[in-house]
Amino acid sequence: MRLDRLVCVKYNDTIPKKKPGKVGQNKSEVVHELPAACADEAAAVEFMEKRRWGDAPSCPRCEDSDVNQMRDRKTGDRNGRFLWRCRGCDRQYTVRIGTLFEDSRIPLRHWCYGFWAACSSKKGVSAKQIQRQTGLSYKSALFMMHRIRWAMAPCDVEKLSGTVETDETYVGGKPRSKGPHIKRGRGTKKLKCQPFVGHLTKDWPASSHCMRQSVALRADDG
Ligand SMILES: [Zn+2]
């Protein structure tokens, strides 16, 4: 027997044998449920409820587990707004309360799609793309993607060190006057344009990134 064959046989003997299973078997609940959640509002609400509470729903305000789904008396279907009632504090709530979906009327199926697109796209996804694919207005798509990006941002952002360069700029706004010498940026009306501040360091290890961080913050948010 040839040496390479012998090594191969001996190596294979050391590998524990796998249990037989179906090839391509879907083991992820999220992958299985997400397409339906992106297409149907009731499926999207149930998807979010399952992700948040699992099999033990509770009140987001008082954390009481004595809660029930509100249903239509005639049909027995779930309430049109997918409300829950808590017997502990005697208040109504939805799965949106206390999450980034709160204070938003964008259907949860679009939120599901936004998260899916943001997670599966290598280079991120633009609000314009979400607008085209969901039918939302650009303003709504931009608002939704801002919240999704904020939720997906790493919490333990490393502080910049070494030589840090900081600069500000103004985006948007209408020019003060019409004519050939229209001022852009700082020269526009302050109330309409959005100030941004960026920070940049060049003292990061060259093996990772020369310019490690570039953070833009709304100046009026501090
Ligand atoms: Zn409660």
Residues whose N, C-alpha, C, O or C-beta is under 5 A from the ligand:
A	BS01	ZN	C59 R61 C62 E63 D64 C86 G88 C89
